[in-house]
Amino acid sequence: MTVHLVKLAVGIEDVEHLARVQKARLEAAVRAGKGASLRHVTRHRPKRADEIAAGGSLYWVIGGAIAARQRVLGFEEAAKTDGTPAYAILLDPMLFRTAARPFRPFQGWRYLPPERIPPDMGTVDAASVAALPTDLRRELKALGLI
């Protein structure tokens, strides 16, 4: 059975901000010669990594609600910036906006069974969102729609 991960996007304001941060990290990794894979480094390898790698996604909690997801491509050993052993969650760079689903703060990650995943709303297109009038963009953001 495929399971999914839920993780807090700490310091992230909205889905567009997450997309910008990840794009910058990916570009920095390419410049540093570390390859063109998007990696989220975490302390431990999930115990259910095989179930996640079999088609699972990482669901991001932003502002108290699940707001986006990315397909998990796999896992690999890594190291934190201080040299501490860690694991990298390899992510597809394509972010999918999801229907907002409230989720309380937590540490680490949580597993999410398929029957509890929120439906996709579509891919993130920051240019289209930026083109909206400011008042409309604020209102849609407050409603959790962007």
RODO-2510 file (C-alpha; in nm, 4 decimals, decimal comma):
residues 146
     n   res          X          Y          Z
     1     m     0,0000     0,0000     0,0000
     2     t     0,1290     0,3471    -0,0870
     3     v     0,1509     0,5985     0,1957
     4     h     0,2403     0,9649     0,1905
     5     l     0,4363     1,2011     0,4144
     6     v     0,3143     1,5254     0,5703
     7     k     0,5759     1,7846     0,6661
     8     l     0,5611     2,1422     0,7941
     9     a     0,7047     2,4000     0,5545
    10     v     0,8755     2,6034     0,8271
    11     g     0,9311     2,9686     0,7378
    12     i     0,7261     2,9406     0,4183
    13     e     0,4512     3,1993     0,3621
    14     d     0,2543     3,0360     0,0811
    15     v     0,2832     2,7856    -0,2029
    16     e     0,4452     3,0389    -0,4350
    17     h     0,7100     3,1115    -0,1708
    18     l     0,7809     2,7373    -0,1413
    19     a     0,8186     2,7172    -0,5200
    20     r     1,0663     3,0091    -0,5214
    21     v     1,2718     2,8661    -0,2336
    22     q     1,2908     2,5229    -0,3954
    23     k     1,3843     2,6708    -0,7336
    24     a     1,6690     2,8647    -0,5718
    25     r     1,7915     2,5527    -0,3867
    26     l     1,7824     2,3470    -0,7050
    27     e     1,9769     2,6131    -0,8966
    28     a     2,2341     2,6333    -0,6143
    29     a     2,2774     2,2540    -0,6163
    30     v     2,3367     2,2563    -0,9924
    31     r     2,5927     2,5388    -0,9613
    32     a     2,7703     2,3480    -0,6824
    33     g     2,7908     2,0361    -0,9002
    34     k     2,5590     1,8334    -0,6766
    35     g     2,3247     1,7341    -0,9575
    36     a     1,9827     1,8488    -1,0640
    37     s     1,7739     1,6701    -0,8038
    38     l     1,5536     1,8476    -0,5529
    39     r     1,6317     1,7137    -0,2068
    40     h     1,4758     1,7750     0,1329
    41     v     1,7255     1,6682     0,3991
    42     t     1,5891     1,5215     0,7211
    43     r     1,7484     1,3540     1,0212
    44     h     1,6106     1,0015     0,9800
    45     r     1,4971     0,7769     0,6982
    46     p     1,1228     0,7103     0,7237
    47     k     1,0540     0,3548     0,8402
    48     r     0,7916     0,3246     0,5664
    49     a     1,0201     0,4593     0,2921
    50     d     0,9454     0,1678     0,0569
    51     e     0,5715     0,2359     0,0772
    52     i     0,6304     0,6058     0,0154
    53     a     0,8672     0,5482    -0,2782
    54     a     0,5996     0,3283    -0,4417
    55     g     0,4033     0,6317    -0,5654
    56     g     0,3758     0,8462    -0,2542
    57     s     0,3953     1,2218    -0,2191
    58     l     0,5182     1,4712     0,0359
    59     y     0,2307     1,6966     0,1460
    60     w     0,3378     2,0404     0,2694
    61     v     0,1630     2,2110     0,5613
    62     i     0,1738     2,5876     0,5083
    63     g    -0,0042     2,8289     0,7400
    64     g    -0,1812     2,5576     0,9379
    65     a    -0,3168     2,3586     0,6431
    66     i    -0,1979     2,1071     0,3880
    67     a    -0,1581     2,3291     0,0816
    68     a     0,0636     2,1501    -0,1710
    69     r     0,2268     1,8212    -0,2587
    70     q     0,5230     1,6836    -0,4488
    71     r     0,5875     1,3304    -0,5702
    72     v     0,8581     1,1476    -0,3760
    73     l     1,1109     0,9977    -0,6160
    74     g     1,3171     0,8133    -0,3577
    75     f     1,5545     0,8430    -0,0644
    76     e     1,9322     0,8541    -0,0305
    77     e     2,1908     0,8933     0,2407
    78     a     2,3053     1,2508     0,2916
    79     a     2,4721     1,4754     0,5448
    80     k     2,3577     1,7942     0,7109
    81     t     2,5657     2,1088     0,6694
    82     d     2,7540     2,0260     0,9922
    83     g     2,8435     1,6782     0,8636
    84     t     2,5830     1,4931     1,0736
    85     p     2,4472     1,1860     0,8901
    86     a     2,0996     1,2384     0,7462
    87     y     1,8681     1,1234     0,4682
    88     a     1,7488     1,3125     0,1664
    89     i     1,3950     1,2843     0,0368
    90     l     1,4227     1,3171    -0,3416
    91     l     1,1340     1,5241    -0,4758
    92     d     0,9855     1,5910    -0,8160
    93     p     1,0222     1,9686    -0,8654
    94     m     0,6594     1,9978    -0,9833
    95     l     0,4422     2,1355    -0,7016
    96     f     0,0712     2,0577    -0,7027
    97     r    -0,1622     2,2829    -0,5081
    98     t    -0,4112     2,0835    -0,2981
    99     a    -0,7448     2,1655    -0,1436
   100     a    -0,6668     2,3248     0,1923
   101     r    -0,6965     2,0742     0,4768
   102     p    -0,6314     2,2017     0,8329
   103     f    -0,3387     2,0304     1,0038
   104     r    -0,2048     2,1073     1,3511
   105     p     0,1653     2,1807     1,4076
   106     f     0,3951     1,8835     1,4782
   107     q     0,7628     1,7926     1,4711
   108     g     0,9231     1,5732     1,2084
   109     w     0,6758     1,4197     0,9663
   110     r     0,3533     1,2248     0,9773
   111     y     0,2322     0,9443     0,7546
   112     l    -0,0823     1,0074     0,5529
   113     p    -0,2848     0,7114     0,4239
   114     p    -0,4379     0,7397     0,0753
   115     e    -0,7924     0,7768     0,2107
   116     r    -0,6955     1,1013     0,3930
   117     i    -0,5198     1,2900     0,1140
   118     p    -0,6725     1,6179    -0,0047
   119     p    -0,7569     1,6454    -0,3746
   120     d    -0,5217     1,8272    -0,6114
   121     m    -0,6193     2,1743    -0,7280
   122     g    -0,3569     2,2003    -1,0035
   123     t     0,0016     2,3027    -1,0600
   124     v     0,1469     2,6227    -0,9244
   125     d     0,1736     2,9041    -1,1772
   126     a     0,3283     3,1951    -0,9891
   127     a     0,3035     3,4275    -1,2902
   128     s    -0,0756     3,3858    -1,3095
   129     v    -0,1158     3,4489    -0,9381
   130     a     0,1090     3,7557    -0,9545
   131     a    -0,1048     3,8973    -1,2367
   132     l    -0,4158     3,9055    -1,0141
   133     p    -0,5169     4,2382    -0,8570
   134     t    -0,3630     4,2789    -0,5110
   135     d    -0,6973     4,2881    -0,3227
   136     l    -0,8216     3,9750    -0,4967
   137     r    -0,4917     3,7954    -0,4330
   138     r    -0,5107     3,8836    -0,0592
   139     e    -0,8690     3,7618    -0,0335
   140     l    -0,7970     3,4341    -0,2151
   141     k    -0,4922     3,3797     0,0054
   142     a    -0,6979     3,4400     0,3224
   143     l    -0,9472     3,1781     0,2009
   144     g    -0,6662     2,9281     0,1418
   145     l    -0,7301     2,9167    -0,2319
   146     i    -0,3857     3,0399    -0,3348
***
